[in-house]
Amino acid sequence: MAELLLDVQNLVTEFKTENGIVKAVNDVSFQVNKGEVIGIVGESGSGKSVTSLSVMRLIPNPPGKITGGKINYYADGKTPIDLVQVEEDKMREYRGNEISMIFQEPMTSLNPVFTCGNQVVEALMLHRKISKKEAEEKTLELFAQVKLPDPKRALNAYPHQLSGGQKQRVMIAMAMSCQPKILIADEPTTALDVTVQKTILDLINELSKQTGMSTIFITHDLGVIAEIADRVLVMYKGKIVEQGTVLEIFSNPKHPYTKGLLACRPPLEKRLSKLPVIADFMDEKNGEITEKATDMQALVDAFVVSPEQTKKRFENLQQNSPILQLQNIKTWFPSKTNIFGKPLEYVKAVDDVSFDVYEGETLGLVGESGCGKTTLGRTILRLIEPTGGKAIFDGKDIYNLEQRELKNLREHMQIIFQDPYSSLNPRMTIGNAILEPMLVHKKYGNDAERKDKVIELLEKVNMKAEHFQRYPHEFSGGQRQRICIARALALNPKFIICDESVSALDVSVQAQVLNLLIQLREEFKFTYIFISHDLSVVKFMSDRMVVMNKGKIEEMGIADDIYNNPQREYTKQLIAAIPKGKLSDIQARF
């Protein structure tokens, strides 16, 4: 018989806002048994993260407060302790030791003035009561366990010296350091490439079996849920709308919202012209949900594009002149210098990369964390200065331009960064953040026209006009990324680099944004370089795909061809690691 570890009963968590009280979590009840993995899915703002923060008693007060319900934790397996009523000093003993959490945004969770190793060592010394030397040895062991490429380097590195995926692995190591009974993982693999994601999922599964650790796994990726969860809770606007075993949810979803979430995922076995969205399955008026009589399979089939159509599109693109030509691009960083500062050794982040991008094309750039894809994207725009090579955009060699000419050129070349929180100024309203590039480049006649354009862009990315005067911290991670996309579109550029621009979004919003990017590409003839660790997204978006590994091009070709018939072992491993979400795979797990 399953041993009950956590029993959440009728939980209500409220926030005071300018528009009144918002029930972020509204009458939520669920149980977690020992060794069980509970998956929580839902759109950005559905209440899934607030539910987990409520369990940890990390709701900021003010403006938030748990106003109802119980969170019964069975510390000894027999007597429940209501965490809602526990004093803060006592709660600190449970936090970390008994219940641990991996947060969504590693950049804001790690202290920038301490080394990554120091932060894990501190947690170990505090909770495990061990010496500094023992804590350092354990930290190295943990860093190796979460597959950090160089554990010793990571031990002495500051957060800004690691990639987004590497920072997230440090957070996972820290959360697991005290061997908690319950691990709450809030989007723990969002920033990770598929191979490391598979390693982390396997690691969490392994730890669950070895220690009986339970996991509450929050993610927007239903493919991941299919790989790891035993039971699934589907949340919408603070409520659980459906729950059941992972097999029940995937094979026979009952609620239209769940059907929409499942249909929004980019399929791997076929190419679609657009992705289904939640609105295809349900309407909502005055809080009442009405189901549309939509056949999931028929809807997906209506958007299928044949391989012949895909090849024909690329042949037509090849008739255009390349808008961007990369010739032998190198970006090397000194890793060792002599006493005079002369470099002796280099990290070759990008090493002799060459390819053309045709006008109107979407070129996908994929590879593991640290493969050089983000460095290449920034080198193209001269946000990082190259070590060698040429980048010719619209007939101009970017690397030979003076600063004034480069500034003018940047009107036509934009980038959507990976981490929306650190790319928005926390002191600037989001309306002014989108308006600022228009001011710099003197677009439109006056502020009133610029403001109208900002509101139009906000609405294009599914935000509202009243959001203009709000600040970045008032939005969820997914909403912040949409704001960054609106800012990139502000100058109507010819060429956009999307650097993991949808990795922070849940699948339903991701589908809307990907559809929007494709619609804008067709409407304005944009050209994209689409950087992502998610091959299913890259395959959906891209005409061609470039697979990078250790700074070099591993494989390049039409996206469907590479997925269906990969030539290199590295590419085969990437494809094998993708969570497929197939019913046969789910059945095989049980």
LUMNUSE-119571 format. One line per 8 residues: number of its first residue (from 1); for each residue x, y, z of C-alpha. Coordinates in steps of 0.1 Angstrom, whole numbers, padded with zeros to 4 digits. Example, Ala and Ser with C-alpha at 12.3 -4.5 7.8 and 13.67 -1.06 7.14 Angstrom:
REM residues 2
1> 0123/-0045/0078 | 0137/-0011/0071 .
REM end
This chain:
REM residues 590
1> 0000/0000/0000 | 0013/0035/-0009 | 0027/0055/0019 | 0012/0091/0020 | 0038/0118/0023 | 0020/0150/0014 | -0018/0158/0015 | -0028/0192/0001 .
9> -0065/0199/0010 | -0085/0228/-0005 | -0055/0251/-0007 | -0063/0288/-0015 | -0035/0313/-0021 | -0045/0349/-0028 | -0026/0380/-0039 | -0036/0416/-0034 .
17> -0034/0436/-0067 | -0045/0470/-0079 | -0076/0453/-0094 | -0085/0435/-0062 | -0079/0400/-0048 | -0066/0374/-0072 | -0070/0337/-0062 | -0038/0323/-0078 .
25> -0045/0289/-0063 | -0082/0282/-0058 | -0094/0252/-0038 | -0066/0228/-0049 | -0064/0193/-0035 | -0040/0165/-0043 | -0018/0139/-0026 | 0018/0127/-0030 .
33> 0029/0092/-0020 | 0064/0081/-0012 | 0085/0075/-0043 | 0058/0090/-0066 | 0063/0115/-0093 | 0034/0140/-0097 | 0035/0161/-0129 | 0018/0195/-0128 .
41> 0011/0211/-0162 | -0007/0242/-0173 | -0003/0275/-0190 | 0019/0304/-0177 | -0002/0319/-0149 | -0023/0288/-0142 | -0011/0286/-0106 | 0013/0256/-0108 .
49> 0044/0275/-0096 | 0023/0293/-0068 | 0011/0259/-0057 | 0047/0247/-0052 | 0058/0279/-0035 | 0028/0276/-0012 | 0040/0241/-0002 | 0074/0255/0005 .
57> 0058/0285/0024 | 0077/0309/0001 | 0048/0331/-0009 | 0059/0368/-0004 | 0036/0385/0021 | 0026/0411/0012 | 0011/0409/-0014 | 0004/0371/-0012 .
65> -0010/0349/0015 | -0023/0314/0020 | -0059/0320/0031 | -0074/0286/0032 | -0068/0249/0033 | -0041/0226/0047 | -0007/0213/0036 | -0003/0181/0056 .
73> 0032/0168/0056 | 0039/0133/0070 | 0074/0137/0083 | 0074/0104/0102 | 0050/0087/0079 | 0022/0087/0105 | 0015/0121/0121 | 0005/0149/0097 .
81> 0021/0184/0103 | 0001/0213/0087 | 0028/0234/0071 | 0004/0263/0068 | 0004/0266/0106 | 0041/0259/0113 | 0062/0288/0127 | 0088/0302/0103 .
89> 0118/0290/0123 | 0105/0255/0123 | 0097/0257/0086 | 0134/0265/0078 | 0142/0231/0092 | 0118/0214/0067 | 0130/0236/0038 | 0161/0220/0022 .
97> 0163/0191/0045 | 0129/0175/0040 | 0114/0194/0011 | 0137/0210/-0015 | 0130/0230/-0046 | 0146/0236/-0080 | 0136/0271/-0092 | 0127/0280/-0128 .
105> 0152/0308/-0134 | 0188/0299/-0124 | 0202/0333/-0132 | 0180/0350/-0105 | 0183/0321/-0080 | 0222/0320/-0079 | 0241/0347/-0060 | 0263/0365/-0086 .
113> 0290/0374/-0061 | 0297/0339/-0049 | 0312/0310/-0069 | 0287/0282/-0078 | 0307/0257/-0057 | 0306/0280/-0027 | 0268/0282/-0028 | 0263/0244/-0028 .
121> 0290/0240/-0002 | 0272/0265/0021 | 0239/0246/0017 | 0257/0213/0026 | 0275/0227/0056 | 0242/0243/0069 | 0219/0213/0065 | 0242/0183/0067 .
129> 0266/0197/0095 | 0298/0185/0077 | 0332/0201/0073 | 0341/0225/0044 | 0364/0199/0029 | 0337/0172/0030 | 0312/0196/0015 | 0336/0205/-0013 .
137> 0342/0168/-0021 | 0304/0162/-0020 | 0298/0192/-0043 | 0323/0178/-0069 | 0305/0145/-0067 | 0271/0162/-0072 | 0284/0183/-0102 | 0296/0151/-0118 .
145> 0263/0135/-0111 | 0243/0162/-0129 | 0268/0160/-0159 | 0285/0194/-0156 | 0313/0190/-0183 | 0341/0202/-0159 | 0331/0199/-0122 | 0363/0214/-0109 .
153> 0359/0245/-0132 | 0322/0248/-0122 | 0332/0247/-0085 | 0353/0278/-0089 | 0332/0295/-0116 | 0308/0324/-0109 | 0272/0321/-0123 | 0279/0345/-0152 .
161> 0308/0323/-0164 | 0284/0293/-0171 | 0258/0288/-0198 | 0221/0288/-0190 | 0220/0250/-0190 | 0250/0247/-0168 | 0236/0271/-0142 | 0204/0251/-0141 .
169> 0225/0219/-0134 | 0241/0238/-0105 | 0207/0245/-0091 | 0197/0208/-0095 | 0228/0197/-0076 | 0220/0222/-0048 | 0184/0210/-0045 | 0195/0174/-0044 .
177> 0224/0179/-0020 | 0205/0172/0012 | 0186/0141/-0002 | 0152/0156/0005 | 0120/0134/0009 | 0102/0157/-0015 | 0118/0174/-0045 | 0098/0202/-0061 .
185> 0111/0207/-0096 | 0097/0239/-0111 | 0106/0237/-0148 | 0140/0221/-0140 | 0149/0211/-0175 | 0136/0241/-0194 | 0171/0255/-0201 | 0187/0222/-0208 .
193> 0194/0205/-0241 | 0176/0172/-0247 | 0206/0149/-0239 | 0212/0166/-0205 | 0174/0167/-0199 | 0173/0129/-0204 | 0202/0125/-0180 | 0184/0147/-0153 .
201> 0151/0129/-0158 | 0169/0095/-0154 | 0187/0109/-0124 | 0155/0120/-0107 | 0139/0086/-0114 | 0170/0068/-0101 | 0171/0089/-0069 | 0133/0083/-0064 .
209> 0139/0045/-0066 | 0170/0045/-0044 | 0158/0068/-0016 | 0120/0067/-0019 | 0121/0105/-0027 | 0089/0119/-0041 | 0089/0145/-0068 | 0064/0173/-0078 .
217> 0075/0180/-0114 | 0062/0212/-0129 | 0067/0217/-0166 | 0051/0231/-0197 | 0065/0201/-0218 | 0040/0173/-0219 | 0067/0151/-0236 | 0087/0154/-0204 .
225> 0056/0145/-0183 | 0052/0114/-0204 | 0088/0104/-0196 | 0087/0109/-0158 | 0053/0113/-0142 | 0032/0086/-0125 | 0002/0109/-0121 | -0007/0142/-0138 .
233> -0025/0173/-0125 | -0037/0197/-0152 | -0042/0233/-0139 | -0060/0262/-0154 | -0066/0296/-0138 | -0058/0284/-0103 | -0078/0252/-0104 | -0072/0215/-0111 .
241> -0094/0208/-0142 | -0083/0172/-0146 | -0061/0146/-0129 | -0053/0110/-0135 | -0025/0086/-0143 | -0002/0097/-0171 | -0016/0069/-0193 | -0052/0081/-0188 .
249> -0043/0117/-0195 | -0024/0109/-0227 | -0047/0082/-0241 | -0081/0097/-0231 | -0081/0134/-0221 | -0115/0145/-0208 | -0112/0183/-0204 | -0110/0205/-0236 .
257> -0081/0223/-0220 | -0061/0191/-0216 | -0069/0182/-0253 | -0056/0216/-0263 | -0024/0212/-0244 | -0017/0178/-0260 | -0025/0190/-0295 | -0002/0221/-0291 .
265> 0030/0201/-0290 | 0050/0202/-0323 | 0048/0166/-0337 | 0080/0149/-0347 | 0067/0124/-0372 | 0051/0151/-0395 | 0055/0187/-0405 | 0026/0212/-0399 .
273> 0020/0246/-0415 | 0008/0258/-0381 | 0002/0244/-0346 | -0032/0239/-0330 | -0039/0262/-0300 | -0061/0261/-0269 | -0088/0283/-0286 | -0094/0255/-0312 .
281> -0108/0233/-0284 | -0126/0257/-0260 | -0142/0291/-0256 | -0144/0309/-0223 | -0169/0337/-0214 | -0174/0351/-0179 | -0153/0322/-0164 | -0175/0296/-0181 .
289> -0157/0271/-0204 | -0175/0258/-0234 | -0160/0228/-0253 | -0158/0230/-0290 | -0166/0198/-0309 | -0131/0196/-0323 | -0115/0163/-0334 | -0079/0164/-0322 .
297> -0065/0142/-0350 | -0086/0158/-0378 | -0074/0192/-0367 | -0037/0182/-0368 | -0041/0164/-0401 | -0056/0196/-0417 | -0023/0214/-0410 | 0000/0187/-0424 .
305> 0026/0197/-0451 | 0039/0171/-0474 | 0077/0165/-0478 | 0074/0175/-0514 | 0059/0209/-0504 | 0087/0214/-0479 | 0114/0207/-0505 | 0096/0230/-0530 .
313> 0096/0258/-0505 | 0134/0255/-0500 | 0140/0253/-0537 | 0121/0286/-0541 | 0141/0302/-0512 | 0174/0292/-0530 | 0163/0315/-0559 | 0168/0344/-0535 .
321> 0202/0359/-0528 | 0217/0350/-0494 | 0209/0378/-0469 | 0237/0365/-0446 | 0269/0348/-0456 | 0292/0335/-0429 | 0327/0326/-0439 | 0351/0308/-0416 .
329> 0337/0324/-0384 | 0359/0319/-0353 | 0352/0331/-0318 | 0380/0320/-0294 | 0383/0330/-0257 | 0417/0329/-0239 | 0416/0302/-0212 | 0453/0305/-0201 .
337> 0477/0334/-0203 | 0514/0340/-0194 | 0525/0367/-0169 | 0524/0393/-0197 | 0488/0385/-0205 | 0495/0368/-0238 | 0470/0340/-0244 | 0486/0305/-0244 .
345> 0454/0284/-0247 | 0419/0291/-0260 | 0384/0279/-0257 | 0373/0276/-0293 | 0336/0284/-0288 | 0330/0288/-0325 | 0356/0273/-0348 | 0356/0278/-0385 .
353> 0318/0280/-0392 | 0305/0288/-0427 | 0270/0288/-0442 | 0246/0311/-0461 | 0211/0321/-0450 | 0186/0329/-0477 | 0162/0358/-0476 | 0129/0346/-0460 .
361> 0144/0314/-0447 | 0144/0301/-0411 | 0176/0283/-0403 | 0175/0262/-0372 | 0207/0260/-0350 | 0207/0231/-0326 | 0232/0214/-0303 | 0240/0207/-0267 .
369> 0246/0234/-0241 | 0281/0248/-0246 | 0282/0238/-0283 | 0287/0274/-0294 | 0252/0281/-0309 | 0245/0312/-0287 | 0281/0325/-0291 | 0277/0322/-0329 .
377> 0244/0341/-0328 | 0260/0369/-0308 | 0291/0369/-0329 | 0270/0375/-0361 | 0256/0406/-0345 | 0290/0417/-0331 | 0277/0415/-0295 | 0308/0394/-0292 .
385> 0338/0404/-0313 | 0350/0376/-0336 | 0385/0361/-0336 | 0384/0357/-0374 | 0362/0352/-0405 | 0336/0373/-0424 | 0299/0380/-0418 | 0283/0397/-0448 .
393> 0248/0410/-0442 | 0229/0426/-0471 | 0262/0431/-0490 | 0280/0447/-0460 | 0308/0431/-0440 | 0295/0435/-0404 | 0330/0431/-0390 | 0345/0460/-0409 .
401> 0318/0485/-0400 | 0324/0516/-0378 | 0302/0520/-0347 | 0279/0545/-0363 | 0273/0522/-0394 | 0269/0492/-0371 | 0242/0511/-0351 | 0223/0519/-0383 .
409> 0226/0483/-0394 | 0212/0470/-0361 | 0178/0485/-0370 | 0176/0456/-0395 | 0191/0429/-0373 | 0175/0420/-0340 | 0179/0393/-0313 | 0155/0377/-0289 .
417> 0175/0366/-0259 | 0172/0334/-0239 | 0166/0349/-0204 | 0138/0374/-0206 | 0143/0385/-0169 | 0179/0397/-0174 | 0172/0412/-0208 | 0145/0436/-0195 .
425> 0154/0467/-0173 | 0135/0461/-0140 | 0131/0499/-0136 | 0115/0505/-0169 | 0079/0498/-0177 | 0074/0472/-0204 | 0058/0497/-0227 | 0088/0520/-0225 .
433> 0112/0490/-0230 | 0094/0482/-0263 | 0093/0520/-0272 | 0130/0527/-0265 | 0144/0512/-0298 | 0119/0533/-0317 | 0133/0564/-0300 | 0169/0554/-0305 .
441> 0164/0549/-0343 | 0139/0578/-0346 | 0110/0557/-0358 | 0075/0573/-0362 | 0066/0609/-0358 | 0059/0614/-0321 | 0054/0595/-0288 | 0017/0591/-0294 .
449> 0024/0572/-0326 | 0051/0552/-0310 | 0028/0543/-0281 | 0001/0531/-0305 | 0027/0509/-0322 | 0037/0494/-0289 | 0001/0486/-0280 | -0003/0470/-0314 .
457> 0028/0449/-0308 | 0017/0439/-0273 | -0016/0427/-0288 | 0002/0408/-0315 | 0020/0387/-0289 | -0012/0381/-0269 | -0006/0408/-0242 | -0030/0437/-0234 .
465> -0028/0474/-0238 | -0032/0480/-0201 | 0001/0461/-0196 | 0020/0492/-0210 | 0026/0508/-0176 | 0035/0476/-0157 | 0071/0464/-0148 | 0088/0432/-0157 .
473> 0085/0416/-0122 | 0047/0418/-0125 | 0047/0392/-0152 | 0053/0354/-0154 | 0084/0341/-0173 | 0063/0333/-0203 | 0048/0368/-0204 | 0082/0384/-0201 .
481> 0094/0364/-0231 | 0065/0376/-0252 | 0074/0412/-0242 | 0110/0406/-0255 | 0096/0393/-0288 | 0074/0424/-0291 | 0105/0446/-0285 | 0125/0427/-0312 .
489> 0097/0434/-0337 | 0095/0472/-0328 | 0119/0482/-0357 | 0104/0459/-0382 | 0138/0442/-0389 | 0147/0421/-0419 | 0166/0395/-0398 | 0160/0381/-0363 .
497> 0181/0358/-0342 | 0158/0339/-0318 | 0180/0325/-0291 | 0160/0300/-0272 | 0131/0324/-0275 | 0103/0300/-0267 | 0122/0277/-0242 | 0106/0295/-0212 .
505> 0070/0292/-0226 | 0045/0266/-0219 | 0033/0246/-0249 | 0001/0265/-0255 | 0018/0299/-0255 | 0048/0284/-0274 | 0024/0273/-0301 | 0009/0308/-0304 .
513> 0043/0325/-0305 | 0057/0300/-0331 | 0026/0305/-0352 | 0031/0343/-0348 | 0067/0341/-0359 | 0058/0320/-0390 | 0029/0344/-0398 | 0052/0374/-0394 .
521> 0078/0357/-0416 | 0053/0352/-0444 | 0038/0387/-0440 | 0070/0407/-0437 | 0095/0383/-0453 | 0116/0381/-0422 | 0146/0359/-0421 | 0153/0339/-0389 .
529> 0181/0320/-0373 | 0163/0300/-0347 | 0185/0287/-0319 | 0171/0260/-0296 | 0179/0229/-0278 | 0144/0216/-0286 | 0147/0197/-0319 | 0109/0193/-0322 .
537> 0105/0231/-0322 | 0134/0236/-0346 | 0121/0210/-0369 | 0087/0227/-0369 | 0101/0262/-0375 | 0130/0256/-0398 | 0136/0251/-0435 | 0172/0239/-0429 .
545> 0189/0227/-0397 | 0225/0232/-0386 | 0237/0208/-0359 | 0266/0222/-0339 | 0290/0203/-0316 | 0321/0217/-0298 | 0321/0249/-0319 | 0319/0232/-0353 .
553> 0291/0222/-0377 | 0284/0185/-0373 | 0256/0183/-0399 | 0236/0206/-0421 | 0206/0201/-0444 | 0168/0202/-0448 | 0153/0199/-0413 | 0130/0170/-0421 .
561> 0158/0150/-0439 | 0182/0154/-0409 | 0155/0142/-0384 | 0143/0113/-0406 | 0178/0102/-0417 | 0206/0116/-0395 | 0241/0109/-0409 | 0262/0116/-0378 .
569> 0263/0097/-0345 | 0260/0129/-0325 | 0228/0139/-0343 | 0214/0104/-0338 | 0220/0107/-0300 | 0203/0142/-0299 | 0172/0128/-0317 | 0171/0096/-0295 .
577> 0170/0118/-0264 | 0139/0138/-0274 | 0108/0131/-0252 | 0083/0117/-0278 | 0052/0113/-0256 | 0041/0082/-0274 | 0015/0060/-0258 | 0036/0029/-0264 .
585> 0066/0044/-0245 | 0043/0054/-0216 | 0028/0018/-0215 | 0064/0004/-0215 | 0072/0024/-0183 | 0046/0006/-0162 .
REM end
